[in-house]
Every structure is written in structure tokens, then in C-alpha cells.
Amino acid sequence: MGDFFTLALLTATLRFATPLLFAAMGGLLSERSGVMNIALEGMMLVGAFFAVAGTWWIGNPWLGLLVGLAAAGVAATIHAVWCISFRGDQIVAGTAVNLIGAGLTAFLVQRIWGKAGGSESVSGLPDIARGINVLLPLAFVLVPLIHVALFRTKPGLRILAAGEHPQAAESVGINVNRYRYACVIGSGLLAGLGGAFLSIGDLSYFTLDMTAGRGFIALAAVIFGGWTPFGALGATLLFGGAQAIQLQAQAQPDFPISTDLLLALPYILTLVAIAGVVRGAHPPAGLGQHPVAA
């Protein structure tokens, strides 16, 4: 066991935590503004696909990244319009975005590359060190930036007000819907970054359903972290570490814990986070409420 906890394990933990952290920061913005966002999975998937498709069409991974972000932003805008302007059920809207993301990417993979499993290989974003993609440090830098933006600036405090008591915020002149639109679309861009990290950062291709529930794990990290940026960071590192340990254990046949159990560990932690550990954590009081009664 002495050679189990190595630098490679730490690097893998950071790598697995990065897409979760991007999506968790997006989910945090959306939920702090008062809009439930279970659509992170679909936004990540759309971002991952169109980052690869854009790189395939244009031949440049940086421009492909922009295409992926734009597509994820469109998915987020659909969610925002449905939830904010049309006042649709936010759980149903998020589920619809997830289903659209899964179905659309499966259809387009077949149309573009002529095969059902995934895309052809494309150029990926560069690494700044062995196993450290250029997007990885950006995810961790975002955490203090979002913390300061939310809790130390006037727009951030207005976002918090929109999420805590939208009716009171509207009564003092805060345009709640405008802030909510900005936060939901921002959540899509960040989730798209997480998806692009998977497809052209960590890998160089797209496979069907490659997000594998990471959007839901990211949302669980937001809840686990008490709807705070640094709390969500700790939760994503915990989930990323669970994935890294599972992979490391597969390389050691004498590891004392079943690899099947370790494979399920991130999802077990997600259920624990939602069902038990966070009973004392309270979501924004105005989550899911509208500023003016229908």
C-alpha cells in the first residue's frame, strides 16, 4: 500500500475533479439565482460533442472549444426560457434538456461520422505538464473568483437576493429575471467547459454518453458543499478522488477492497450527499420561485 498514494493518484484526482468542478460552479450560479438546474448533464454532453465537432470542421481545438461553449450556451438558453419566461416546471425542463442532449448527439454522431459509437479522433487542447491539461488550472482559479463575485460585489449580492427572496428583490428594483437569465446561461457555458475538457482536453474524441452522469454528480457536489464555491470544490475533489482510487485499485490485484464497490463509490457518495450528509444544509429560499405570482 506504500506505493498506492502517489503523485499519479493526485494528478488523476485533479483530472477527474476538473469537469465536475466546471459543472458544479455552473450549477451553483444557477441555483443561487433561484433556478434549479438538473440540466447540467445535457449541457456538458452538448459541450463535449460540439467541441469535437467544431475541431473536426475547423481544424483548431481552441475554435472547437468556442463552438462547444456556444452550443452549451444555446442549451442553457432553452432551459432559461422554459423556466423563467414560460415558467415551466424546472425539473421537467432540465430533464428535457438532458434528453435532447443525449438524443441530438447520438443522431449527429451517426450523421457526421457515419458510425454509432463515437467520433473520429481530433486534435486536443495542449497540456501544460504531464497529465495536466491547460483547462485544469482554470477550473480551480474559478472557485475564488466566483466566491468573490457572489459575496463581495453588488451584482453578486443581487443574484443572492434573487435566489433568496425574488419577490422582495423585485420590489426594490432588482430585475430578477435578467440576473437569472445571466446565471443560467453562465451555468451552461461552465458546464460546456466541463464537457469540452472531457472530449478535447482529457481525450481527443467524443463517445456517446461520455459524461456518464457527471452532471448529476456535479449537482450533488453543489448540494454537498452547501451551495458555496469552496464547499463545492471540496465535494468535487472527494468525488474525483473516489474515481482516481477506483482506477488505481484496478492496477493492484491485491487491493483489499472490491473494485466493483470502488466503481460505484462516486455514485454512492452522491446518494449519501443528497440523502443524509446535507440535511443541515439549506438551499436558497427562493429556489424554484418566481418574482411575481402568475
C-alpha positions as CSV (number, residue, x, y, z in Angstrom):
1,M,0.0,0.0,0.0
2,G,3.0,2.2,0.4
3,D,3.1,2.9,-3.4
4,F,-0.6,3.5,-3.7
5,F,-0.9,7.2,-2.7
6,T,1.4,8.6,-5.3
7,L,1.7,11.8,-7.4
8,A,-0.1,9.9,-10.2
9,L,-3.1,9.4,-7.9
10,L,-3.1,13.1,-7.0
11,T,-2.9,14.1,-10.7
12,A,-5.7,11.7,-11.5
13,T,-7.8,13.1,-8.7
14,L,-7.4,16.7,-10.1
15,R,-8.1,15.4,-13.6
16,F,-11.3,13.7,-12.6
17,A,-12.4,16.6,-10.4
18,T,-12.0,19.2,-13.2
19,P,-15.1,18.5,-15.3
20,L,-17.1,18.2,-12.1
21,L,-15.8,21.5,-10.8
22,F,-16.7,23.4,-14.0
23,A,-20.2,22.0,-14.0
24,A,-20.6,22.5,-10.2
25,M,-19.7,26.2,-10.5
26,G,-22.3,26.5,-13.2
27,G,-24.9,24.7,-11.2
28,L,-24.0,26.9,-8.2
29,L,-24.6,30.1,-10.2
30,S,-28.0,28.9,-11.5
31,E,-29.3,27.7,-8.2
32,R,-28.0,30.7,-6.2
33,S,-30.1,32.8,-8.6
34,G,-33.2,30.7,-7.9
35,V,-33.3,28.4,-10.9
36,M,-33.0,24.6,-10.3
37,N,-30.6,23.1,-12.9
38,I,-30.6,19.4,-13.3
39,A,-29.8,20.0,-17.0
40,L,-26.1,20.2,-16.3
41,E,-25.7,16.6,-17.7
42,G,-27.2,17.6,-21.1
43,M,-25.2,20.9,-21.2
44,M,-22.0,19.0,-20.6
45,L,-22.8,16.5,-23.2
46,V,-23.6,19.1,-25.8
47,G,-20.4,21.0,-25.0
48,A,-18.4,17.8,-25.3
49,F,-19.9,16.9,-28.6
50,F,-19.7,20.3,-30.3
51,A,-16.2,20.9,-29.1
52,V,-15.1,17.8,-31.0
53,A,-17.4,18.6,-34.0
54,G,-16.1,22.2,-34.1
55,T,-12.5,20.9,-34.0
56,W,-13.3,18.4,-36.8
57,W,-14.8,21.1,-39.0
58,I,-12.4,23.9,-38.3
59,G,-9.2,22.0,-37.5
60,N,-8.4,24.1,-34.4
61,P,-9.2,22.8,-30.9
62,W,-9.4,26.4,-29.5
63,L,-12.0,27.3,-32.0
64,G,-13.6,24.0,-31.4
65,L,-13.8,24.9,-27.7
66,L,-15.7,28.1,-28.6
67,V,-18.1,26.1,-30.7
68,G,-18.7,23.7,-27.8
69,L,-19.3,26.7,-25.4
70,A,-21.7,28.3,-27.8
71,A,-23.7,25.1,-28.2
72,A,-23.9,24.6,-24.4
73,G,-25.0,28.2,-24.1
74,V,-27.8,27.6,-26.5
75,A,-28.9,24.5,-24.5
76,A,-28.8,26.7,-21.3
77,T,-30.8,29.4,-23.1
78,I,-33.5,26.9,-23.9
79,H,-33.6,25.9,-20.2
80,A,-33.7,29.5,-19.1
81,V,-36.6,30.4,-21.5
82,W,-38.6,27.4,-20.4
83,C,-38.0,28.0,-16.7
84,I,-38.0,31.8,-16.5
85,S,-40.1,33.2,-19.3
86,F,-42.6,30.3,-19.7
87,R,-42.5,29.4,-16.0
88,G,-42.4,25.7,-16.8
89,D,-41.6,23.1,-14.2
90,Q,-37.9,23.3,-13.7
91,I,-37.4,19.6,-13.1
92,V,-39.2,18.7,-16.3
93,A,-37.3,21.4,-18.2
94,G,-34.0,20.1,-17.0
95,T,-35.0,16.5,-17.8
96,A,-36.0,17.6,-21.3
97,V,-32.6,19.3,-21.9
98,N,-30.8,16.2,-20.8
99,L,-32.9,14.0,-23.2
100,I,-32.4,16.4,-26.1
101,G,-28.7,16.5,-25.5
102,A,-28.4,12.7,-25.4
103,G,-30.6,12.2,-28.5
104,L,-29.2,15.0,-30.6
105,T,-25.5,14.0,-30.0
106,A,-26.3,10.4,-30.9
107,F,-28.1,11.4,-34.1
108,L,-25.3,13.8,-35.1
109,V,-22.5,11.3,-34.5
110,Q,-24.2,9.0,-37.0
111,R,-24.8,11.8,-39.5
112,I,-21.3,13.3,-39.3
113,W,-19.0,10.3,-38.9
114,G,-21.3,7.5,-40.1
115,K,-20.9,5.3,-37.1
116,A,-22.9,4.9,-33.9
117,G,-20.2,4.6,-31.2
118,G,-18.5,8.0,-31.4
119,S,-16.4,10.4,-33.4
120,E,-13.1,10.2,-35.2
121,S,-10.0,11.4,-33.3
122,V,-9.3,15.2,-33.4
123,S,-6.6,17.5,-32.2
124,G,-6.9,18.1,-28.4
125,L,-6.1,21.1,-26.3
126,P,-2.5,21.2,-25.1
127,D,-1.1,20.1,-21.7
128,I,0.9,22.4,-19.6
129,A,2.6,19.5,-17.8
130,R,2.3,15.7,-17.8
131,G,-1.3,14.8,-17.3
132,I,-2.3,18.5,-16.6
133,N,-4.4,20.0,-19.4
134,V,-4.5,23.7,-19.9
135,L,-8.1,23.8,-18.8
136,L,-7.4,22.2,-15.4
137,P,-6.0,25.2,-13.5
138,L,-8.7,27.4,-14.9
139,A,-11.3,25.3,-13.1
140,F,-9.6,25.8,-9.8
141,V,-9.0,29.5,-10.4
142,L,-12.7,30.0,-11.0
143,V,-13.6,29.0,-7.4
144,P,-12.2,32.0,-5.6
145,L,-13.3,34.3,-8.5
146,I,-16.9,33.1,-8.2
147,H,-16.8,33.3,-4.4
148,V,-15.7,37.0,-4.6
149,A,-18.2,37.7,-7.4
150,L,-21.1,36.3,-5.5
151,F,-20.4,37.5,-1.9
152,R,-18.3,40.7,-2.4
153,T,-19.8,42.5,-5.4
154,K,-23.1,44.3,-6.0
155,P,-24.2,42.1,-8.9
156,G,-23.4,39.0,-6.8
157,L,-25.4,40.2,-3.9
158,R,-28.3,40.9,-6.3
159,I,-28.0,37.3,-7.6
160,L,-28.2,36.1,-4.0
161,A,-31.2,38.3,-3.3
162,A,-32.9,36.9,-6.4
163,G,-32.3,33.4,-5.1
164,E,-33.3,34.0,-1.5
165,H,-36.5,36.2,-2.0
166,P,-37.3,37.0,-5.6
167,Q,-40.4,38.9,-4.7
168,A,-38.6,41.2,-2.3
169,A,-35.7,41.7,-4.7
170,E,-38.2,42.7,-7.5
171,S,-39.9,45.1,-5.1
172,V,-36.7,47.1,-4.6
173,G,-36.0,47.4,-8.3
174,I,-33.8,44.3,-9.0
175,N,-34.6,42.8,-12.4
176,V,-34.7,39.2,-11.1
177,N,-35.3,37.6,-14.5
178,R,-32.3,39.4,-16.0
179,Y,-30.0,38.1,-13.4
180,R,-31.5,34.6,-13.6
181,Y,-31.0,34.5,-17.4
182,A,-27.4,35.6,-17.0
183,C,-26.7,32.9,-14.3
184,V,-28.5,30.1,-16.2
185,I,-26.7,30.9,-19.4
186,G,-23.4,31.2,-17.5
187,S,-24.1,27.8,-16.0
188,G,-24.4,26.4,-19.5
189,L,-21.1,27.9,-20.5
190,L,-19.3,26.5,-17.5
191,A,-20.9,23.0,-17.9
192,G,-19.9,23.2,-21.6
193,L,-16.3,23.8,-20.4
194,G,-16.5,20.7,-18.3
195,G,-17.8,18.7,-21.3
196,A,-15.1,20.1,-23.6
197,F,-12.5,19.2,-21.0
198,L,-13.6,15.6,-21.3
199,S,-13.7,15.4,-25.1
200,I,-10.8,17.7,-26.3
201,G,-8.9,18.2,-23.0
202,D,-8.6,14.8,-21.4
203,L,-9.3,12.9,-24.6
204,S,-9.3,13.7,-28.3
205,Y,-12.7,12.3,-29.4
206,F,-16.4,12.1,-28.4
207,T,-18.2,8.9,-27.4
208,L,-21.9,8.5,-26.7
209,D,-22.9,9.5,-23.2
210,M,-19.3,10.2,-22.3
211,T,-20.4,12.4,-19.4
212,A,-21.6,9.3,-17.6
213,G,-23.7,11.1,-15.0
214,R,-21.1,13.7,-14.2
215,G,-23.6,16.5,-14.5
216,F,-25.7,14.9,-11.7
217,I,-22.6,14.3,-9.6
218,A,-21.7,18.0,-10.1
219,L,-25.2,19.0,-8.9
220,A,-24.7,16.7,-5.9
221,A,-21.4,18.4,-5.2
222,V,-23.2,21.8,-5.1
223,I,-25.7,20.4,-2.5
224,F,-22.9,18.6,-0.6
225,G,-20.9,21.8,-0.5
226,G,-23.8,23.8,0.9
227,W,-24.3,25.9,-2.2
228,T,-20.9,27.6,-1.7
229,P,-18.0,27.7,-4.1
230,F,-15.4,26.3,-1.7
231,G,-17.8,23.7,-0.4
232,A,-18.5,22.5,-3.9
233,L,-14.7,22.4,-4.6
234,G,-14.2,20.1,-1.6
235,A,-17.0,17.8,-2.8
236,T,-15.7,17.6,-6.4
237,L,-12.2,16.7,-5.0
238,L,-13.9,14.0,-2.9
239,F,-15.8,12.6,-5.9
240,G,-12.7,12.9,-8.2
241,G,-10.6,11.2,-5.6
242,A,-13.1,8.3,-5.4
243,Q,-12.8,7.8,-9.2
244,A,-9.0,8.0,-9.1
245,I,-8.7,5.5,-6.3
246,Q,-11.0,3.1,-8.2
247,L,-8.7,3.2,-11.3
248,Q,-5.6,2.9,-9.2
249,A,-7.0,-0.1,-7.4
250,Q,-7.6,-1.9,-10.7
251,A,-3.9,-1.9,-11.2
252,Q,-3.2,-3.6,-7.9
253,P,-4.7,-7.1,-7.8
254,D,-4.1,-7.4,-4.1
255,F,-6.1,-4.3,-3.2
256,P,-8.3,-5.2,-0.2
257,I,-11.5,-3.6,-1.4
258,S,-13.6,-4.9,-4.3
259,T,-13.1,-2.9,-7.5
260,D,-16.8,-3.3,-8.2
261,L,-17.5,-1.4,-4.9
262,L,-15.0,1.2,-5.8
263,L,-16.5,1.7,-9.2
264,A,-19.8,2.5,-7.6
265,L,-18.2,4.7,-4.9
266,P,-18.8,8.1,-6.7
267,Y,-22.5,7.3,-7.1
268,I,-22.8,6.1,-3.5
269,L,-21.2,9.3,-2.3
270,T,-23.7,11.2,-4.5
271,L,-26.7,9.4,-2.8
272,V,-25.1,10.0,0.6
273,A,-24.6,13.7,-0.1
274,I,-28.2,14.2,-1.2
275,A,-30.0,11.9,1.3
276,G,-28.0,12.1,4.5
277,V,-25.0,14.3,5.0
278,V,-26.5,17.6,3.8
279,R,-29.7,17.5,5.9
280,G,-28.4,20.5,7.7
281,A,-27.6,22.4,4.5
282,H,-30.3,24.8,3.2
283,P,-30.8,25.7,-0.4
284,P,-31.6,29.3,-1.4
285,A,-35.0,30.0,0.0
286,G,-36.4,31.2,-3.3
287,L,-35.2,28.3,-5.4
288,G,-37.9,27.5,-8.0
289,Q,-40.0,30.5,-7.1
290,H,-40.9,33.3,-9.5
291,P,-40.6,37.0,-8.7
292,V,-44.2,37.8,-9.5
293,A,-47.1,35.4,-8.9
294,A,-48.7,34.1,-12.0
